Amino acid sequence: MIGEVMGEIAGEMTGGLLISLYLFTLAAFLGMDVIRKVPPTLYGALAAAVGAAAALAVVVALPSAGASRPGVAAALTTVAVMIGSAGVVGGLLRLRRLSHKRGGK
């Protein structure tokens, strides 16, 4: 029974989906490796860059989220907007905390 279900799932995956999944996994591991090598003095700049990337993801996903597409596309764009918005807010809060530690206003 499990083999039949897995066969159906594998049959639905197309080449483009597999390539996308592969690239996402590769980007995740590469991103973690790069972030681990960032020296502590550059954490503020890294936080600003991550916040900017999250803001860009929100801007790009908003038109797609507003389109009346049913199903998976609508759910994925809604999740992208939520995650991007959380990244923007988190980045701003992190930068605010860092600026307060350094004696800024």
RAMOTA-V792643 format. One record per residue. PHI is phi in degrees with one decimal (* if undefined). NEAR is the number of other C-alpha atoms within 12 Angstrom. Layout:
# RAMOTA-V792643
phi = [PHI	PHI]
near = [NEAR	NEAR]
This chain:
# RAMOTA-V792643
phi = [*	-64.8	-61.6	-66.5	-65.1	-64.3	-64.4	-66.9	-64.9	-64.8	-68.6	-80.4	-77.0	-93.9	-61.6	-64.9	-67.4	-64.8	-65.0	-63.2	-64.1	-62.6	-65.2	-62.6	-63.9	-61.9	-65.7	-64.6	-68.2	-64.9	-62.7	-62.8	-65.7	-65.5	-65.2	-64.1	-90.6	-76.7	-70.0	-58.1	-69.4	-102.4	-61.4	-63.5	-65.9	-65.6	-63.0	-65.2	-67.6	-66.2	-63.3	-66.6	-66.0	-66.7	-63.4	-64.4	-62.8	-65.2	-62.7	-72.8	-81.4	-59.5	-61.5	-69.9	-68.7	-76.7	-68.4	-86.8	-106.5	-81.8	87.0	-66.3	-61.7	-65.6	-66.1	-66.9	-70.2	-64.6	-64.6	-63.1	-65.8	-65.4	-67.5	-63.3	-64.2	-63.7	-65.8	-64.9	-63.9	-61.8	-64.3	-66.3	-65.5	-65.1	-66.1	-64.3	-64.1	-64.5	-69.9	-69.2	-67.0	-87.6	93.8	-79.8	-83.5]
near = [7	8	10	10	11	12	12	12	12	14	14	13	15	12	12	11	14	15	13	14	15	14	15	14	14	14	15	14	14	14	17	13	12	13	20	14	14	16	12	13	11	16	20	24	21	25	29	25	21	27	27	22	21	27	27	20	27	28	21	19	26	23	17	22	25	18	15	15	15	14	12	12	17	20	19	19	27	27	20	26	27	22	22	28	27	22	26	27	22	21	27	25	18	24	26	19	17	23	18	12	12	11	9	10	10]
